[in-house]
Amino acid sequence: MSTQIFEVNPYENHPELTQTEAEVLWEYAKLNQRLKIMITETKRLSQLPEEHLLKDLRNLETKMGFVLTLFQASVWGVINEQAAAADSSEDVDLDTITDKTPVVR
């Protein structure tokens, strides 16, 4: 059985099978052929790595490294901004707490 199994039902008009049985067997035969094709393709892909796929994955890996670096820099920037904002708000709080009215004696 080859790829023509998808076009012609070899079990059709078999004297010992009903029409339903022939159709069910045909579906099993088509499924079997699809599995054989998938196994063959999987073996081919596992034995010979696709050069363009490897190249694309290396480019993606490089880009992900850049994204990680930029993300870390952004997080560092946010942390520094928050620390600077906290320091400036503490300075403002200290200025408002200090009483600058002259003492009368």
Secondary structure, DSSP 8 states (H G I E B T S, - for coil): --GGGGTS-TTTT-TTS-HHHHHHHHHHHHHHHHHHHHHHHHHHHHHS--HHHHHHHHHHHHHHHHHHHHHHHHHHHHHHHHHHHHHHHHHHHHHHHS--S----
